[in-house]
């Protein structure tokens, strides 16, 4: 079911009238889910999950979204099952815990449900790597269920710093494991991506600041020409394997200009197309690009993202 489709199956009987929100979860494996694992967490700002399986008796507090310790409640359709699964096209290190919204409290409805989304249009999730660093009891349960091993736990702790440069927890959507992975963008805001190395060399990941892609310098001042949000991804240029371009995969609503193109040299982002700019030297529109051969911290981070040696 499409996430925007009417959810008559859920809005009929109020399942949460007969189910306790914080009853224990027996598993995060989709194929082993039981009706008892169904949870109604709609409108809850924070919820404490209890994990019970054999000798395991653990708990972990999770939330939907927070900013400056102000918690946004889980949305109306947050009724279903927590589960853990790989992310399509990404390495095992990128597996994540998600919430599956389902039309009934029965595991048989899992396939017809959909993953809970954040306001930016990407799935709500806790990466296994985040759990390895920041969620102690969830980490133990993932080890118990086989989603983490002691070896992969050590690998995560080697590759990922405990805190971001801001001193907070890592954001799943901003942790990058490879090219062509979507990430959210705010054309008018700051953006740091954390690149996680996925090859066999154990080394620390790198944070890279990328909002300058959309910025423009006018009269010695750096300005942000656009207002709006969307999803983007990096990809290798078809003309040169050492050049990266940026594709605007999706726009989350209209994008407006804060400054005219003749001032900024930035072309309006268009969904499905590469992001273009117009250099002042010759005025010819060309796609934004980054040369992977550049020898600085940003170059090392992008080479890591492309799976190359630093």
C-alpha positions as CSV (number, residue, x, y, z in Angstrom):
1,X,0.0,0.0,0.0
2,X,1.3,3.4,-0.9
3,X,2.1,5.5,2.2
4,X,-0.3,8.3,1.1
5,X,-3.2,5.9,0.4
6,X,-6.3,6.0,2.7
7,X,-5.8,3.6,5.5
8,X,-9.4,2.4,6.1
9,X,-8.3,-0.9,7.6
10,X,-6.6,1.0,10.4
11,X,-9.1,3.7,11.0
12,X,-12.0,1.2,11.5
13,X,-11.7,-0.6,14.8
14,X,-9.4,1.2,17.2
15,X,-6.9,-1.6,17.9
16,X,-5.2,0.4,20.6
17,X,-8.3,0.2,22.8
18,X,-7.5,-3.5,23.4
19,X,-3.7,-3.5,23.2
20,X,-1.2,-2.1,25.6
21,X,1.4,0.2,23.9
22,X,4.4,-1.1,25.9
23,X,3.9,-4.8,25.9
24,X,7.0,-6.8,25.2
25,X,8.3,-7.5,21.6
26,X,9.4,-11.1,21.0
27,X,11.4,-10.5,17.8
28,X,12.5,-8.1,15.1
29,X,12.5,-10.8,12.4
30,X,9.6,-10.2,10.0
31,X,9.1,-14.0,9.4
32,X,8.8,-14.7,13.2
33,X,6.5,-11.9,14.2
34,X,3.5,-12.7,16.4
35,X,0.2,-10.9,16.8
36,X,1.4,-9.9,20.2
37,X,4.3,-8.0,18.7
38,X,1.8,-5.5,17.2
39,X,2.1,-2.0,18.8
40,X,0.0,1.1,18.6
41,X,2.3,4.1,19.2
42,X,0.2,6.7,17.3
43,X,0.4,10.2,18.9
44,X,3.1,9.1,21.4
45,X,6.1,11.4,21.8
46,X,8.4,8.8,23.2
47,X,7.8,5.1,23.8
48,X,9.7,2.5,25.8
49,X,10.1,-0.8,23.9
50,X,10.5,-3.9,25.9
51,X,12.3,-6.9,24.4
52,X,11.6,-10.4,25.9
53,X,12.8,-13.6,24.3
54,X,14.0,-16.5,26.4
55,X,16.4,-15.1,29.0
56,X,16.4,-11.7,27.3
57,X,14.6,-8.9,29.2
58,X,15.6,-5.5,27.9
59,X,14.1,-2.0,27.2
60,X,14.9,0.9,25.0
61,X,13.3,4.4,24.6
62,X,12.7,5.6,21.0
63,X,11.0,8.7,19.6
64,X,9.7,9.7,16.2
65,X,11.5,13.1,15.7
66,X,13.1,15.6,18.0
67,X,14.7,19.0,17.8
68,X,16.2,20.8,20.7
69,X,14.6,18.1,23.0
70,X,11.2,19.0,21.7
71,X,9.6,15.7,20.6
72,X,7.2,15.3,17.7
73,X,4.6,12.6,18.3
74,X,4.5,9.5,16.2
75,X,1.9,10.1,13.4
76,X,-1.6,8.7,13.2
77,X,-0.6,5.7,11.1
78,X,2.0,4.4,13.6
79,X,0.3,1.1,14.2
80,X,2.1,-2.1,13.3
81,X,5.4,-3.9,13.9
82,X,9.0,-3.0,14.6
83,X,11.3,-5.1,12.5
84,X,14.9,-5.2,11.3
85,X,16.0,-5.8,7.7
86,X,18.7,-5.0,5.1
87,X,18.3,-1.8,3.1
88,X,18.0,-2.5,-0.6
89,X,21.2,-2.0,-2.6
90,X,23.3,-1.1,0.5
91,X,25.8,-3.3,2.5
92,X,24.8,-5.3,5.5
93,X,26.3,-2.6,7.7
94,X,23.4,-0.4,6.6
95,X,20.6,-2.7,8.0
96,X,18.1,-0.9,10.1
97,X,15.2,-1.2,12.6
98,X,12.1,0.3,11.0
99,X,8.4,0.4,11.9
100,X,6.0,-1.3,9.5
101,X,2.5,0.3,9.4
102,X,0.0,-2.5,8.8
103,X,-3.8,-2.5,8.2
104,X,-4.4,-5.1,10.9
105,X,-2.7,-6.4,14.1
106,X,-1.9,-9.7,12.3
107,X,1.6,-10.5,10.9
108,X,0.0,-11.7,7.7
109,X,-0.7,-8.1,6.9
110,X,3.0,-7.2,7.0
111,X,3.5,-7.5,3.2
112,X,0.6,-5.1,2.5
113,X,1.8,-2.5,4.9
114,X,4.5,0.2,4.4
115,X,7.4,1.7,6.4
116,X,6.6,4.6,8.6
117,X,8.0,7.8,7.0
118,X,9.5,11.0,8.4
119,X,8.4,14.4,7.2
120,X,11.3,14.5,4.8
121,X,9.8,11.5,3.0
122,X,12.5,9.0,4.0
123,X,11.8,6.0,6.3
124,X,11.9,6.3,10.1
125,X,14.7,4.0,11.1
126,X,17.5,3.2,13.6
127,X,20.6,1.9,11.9
128,X,22.2,-1.2,13.3
129,X,25.3,0.9,13.5
130,X,23.5,3.5,15.5
131,X,22.4,0.8,17.9
132,X,26.0,-0.4,18.1
133,X,27.1,3.0,19.3
134,X,24.2,4.6,21.1
135,X,21.4,2.2,22.0
136,X,22.7,-0.3,24.6
137,X,19.7,-2.5,25.2
138,X,18.7,-2.5,21.5
139,X,22.2,-3.5,20.7
140,X,22.1,-6.5,23.0
141,X,18.8,-7.6,21.5
142,X,20.2,-7.3,18.0
143,X,23.1,-9.4,19.0
144,X,20.7,-12.0,20.5
145,X,18.7,-12.1,17.2
146,X,21.8,-12.3,15.0
147,X,21.5,-8.9,13.3
148,X,24.7,-8.0,15.0
149,X,27.7,-10.2,15.7
150,X,30.6,-9.4,18.1
151,X,32.8,-8.9,15.0
152,X,30.4,-6.5,13.3
153,X,29.8,-4.7,16.6
154,X,33.6,-4.1,16.8
155,X,33.7,-3.0,13.2
156,X,31.0,-0.5,13.8
157,X,32.7,0.9,16.9
158,X,35.9,1.2,14.9
159,X,34.3,3.0,12.0
160,X,31.8,5.3,13.7
161,X,32.5,8.0,16.2
162,X,30.2,7.9,19.2
163,X,29.0,11.5,18.6
164,X,28.7,13.8,15.6
165,X,30.6,17.0,15.3
166,X,27.6,18.7,17.0
167,X,27.9,16.3,20.0
168,X,24.6,14.5,19.3
169,X,23.6,11.1,18.0
170,X,24.1,10.2,14.4
171,X,21.1,10.7,12.1
172,X,20.3,7.6,10.0
173,X,19.3,9.5,6.9
174,X,22.6,11.4,6.9
175,X,24.9,8.3,7.2
176,X,26.2,7.4,3.8
177,X,27.3,3.9,2.7
178,X,27.8,4.4,-1.0
179,X,27.0,6.4,-4.1
180,X,23.5,6.6,-5.3
181,X,22.1,6.5,-1.8
182,X,19.4,9.1,-1.3
183,X,19.8,11.7,1.4
184,X,17.5,14.6,2.5
185,X,18.4,18.2,1.5
186,X,17.3,21.5,2.8
187,X,18.3,24.0,0.1
188,X,18.4,26.8,2.7
189,X,20.0,24.9,5.6
190,X,23.3,23.3,6.8
191,X,24.0,19.7,5.8
192,X,26.7,17.4,7.1
193,X,26.9,13.8,5.8
194,X,28.7,11.1,7.7
195,X,30.4,8.7,5.3
196,X,30.8,5.2,6.7
197,X,33.6,3.1,5.0
198,X,32.3,-0.3,3.9
199,X,35.4,-2.0,2.5
200,X,37.5,-4.4,4.5
201,X,39.9,-1.8,5.8
202,X,38.9,-0.9,9.4
203,X,39.1,2.9,9.6
204,X,37.1,5.7,11.0
205,X,34.3,7.3,8.9
206,X,34.4,11.0,7.9
207,X,32.0,13.8,8.1
208,X,31.7,16.1,5.1
209,X,29.9,19.4,4.8
210,X,28.0,19.7,1.5
211,X,25.6,22.6,1.7
212,X,28.1,24.7,-0.2
213,X,26.8,22.9,-3.3
214,X,23.8,25.1,-3.4
215,X,25.5,28.2,-1.9
216,X,26.8,31.2,-3.9
217,X,29.3,33.8,-3.0
218,X,28.1,37.4,-3.8
219,X,30.2,40.4,-2.8
220,X,32.3,38.4,-0.5
221,X,29.2,37.0,1.3
222,X,28.0,33.4,1.1
223,X,24.2,33.3,0.4
224,X,21.7,30.5,-0.1
225,X,19.8,31.1,-3.3
226,X,16.9,28.6,-2.8
227,X,14.2,27.8,-0.3
228,X,12.8,24.2,-0.3
229,X,13.5,20.6,0.5
230,X,14.1,17.4,-1.4
231,X,16.1,14.2,-1.8
232,X,19.4,14.0,-3.7
233,X,22.1,11.4,-4.5
234,X,25.7,11.5,-5.8
235,X,26.6,9.6,-8.9
236,X,29.7,9.1,-11.1
237,X,29.8,11.2,-14.3
238,X,29.3,9.1,-17.5
239,X,32.1,11.2,-19.0
240,X,34.8,10.7,-16.3
241,X,34.9,8.0,-13.6
242,X,36.8,10.5,-11.3
243,X,34.0,13.1,-11.4
244,X,30.9,13.1,-9.2
245,X,27.6,14.8,-10.0
246,X,24.6,15.5,-7.9
247,X,21.1,14.4,-8.9
248,X,17.9,16.0,-7.4
249,X,15.9,12.8,-7.0
250,X,12.8,14.3,-5.6
251,X,11.4,17.6,-4.5
252,X,9.3,17.8,-1.4
253,X,7.1,20.6,-2.7
254,X,8.0,23.7,-4.7
255,X,11.4,25.3,-4.6
256,X,11.5,29.1,-4.7
257,X,14.4,31.5,-5.3
258,X,15.7,33.8,-2.6
259,X,17.9,35.5,-5.1
260,X,17.7,35.7,-8.9
261,X,19.8,33.4,-11.1
262,X,21.8,36.3,-12.6
263,X,23.1,37.1,-9.1
264,X,23.8,33.6,-7.9
265,X,24.6,31.6,-11.0
266,X,22.6,28.7,-9.7
267,X,19.9,27.2,-11.8
268,X,16.6,26.2,-10.1
269,X,16.8,22.6,-9.0
270,X,14.6,20.2,-11.0
271,X,13.3,16.9,-9.9
272,X,15.0,13.9,-11.6
273,X,17.8,16.1,-13.1
274,X,21.4,16.9,-12.2
275,X,21.9,20.1,-10.3
276,X,23.3,22.8,-12.6
277,X,25.1,26.1,-12.1
278,X,26.4,28.8,-14.4
279,X,30.0,29.9,-13.9
280,X,30.5,33.7,-14.2
281,X,33.6,33.1,-16.5
282,X,31.7,31.9,-19.5
283,X,28.0,31.7,-18.5
284,X,27.6,28.2,-19.8
285,X,25.3,26.0,-17.7
286,X,27.1,22.9,-16.4
287,X,26.4,20.2,-13.8
288,X,27.8,20.6,-10.3
289,X,30.9,18.3,-10.1
290,X,33.5,17.1,-7.7
291,X,36.9,15.7,-8.7
292,X,37.7,12.6,-6.7
293,X,41.4,13.3,-7.2
294,X,41.3,16.4,-4.9
295,X,43.7,15.8,-2.0
296,X,41.9,17.2,1.0
297,X,39.5,16.0,3.7
298,X,36.4,16.4,1.5
299,X,38.2,14.5,-1.3
300,X,39.1,11.7,1.1
301,X,35.4,11.5,2.3
302,X,34.0,11.3,-1.2
303,X,36.6,8.7,-2.2
304,X,35.5,6.7,0.8
305,X,31.9,7.1,-0.4
306,X,32.9,5.8,-3.8
307,X,34.6,2.8,-2.2
308,X,38.1,3.9,-3.2
309,X,41.2,4.1,-1.2
310,X,41.6,7.4,0.7
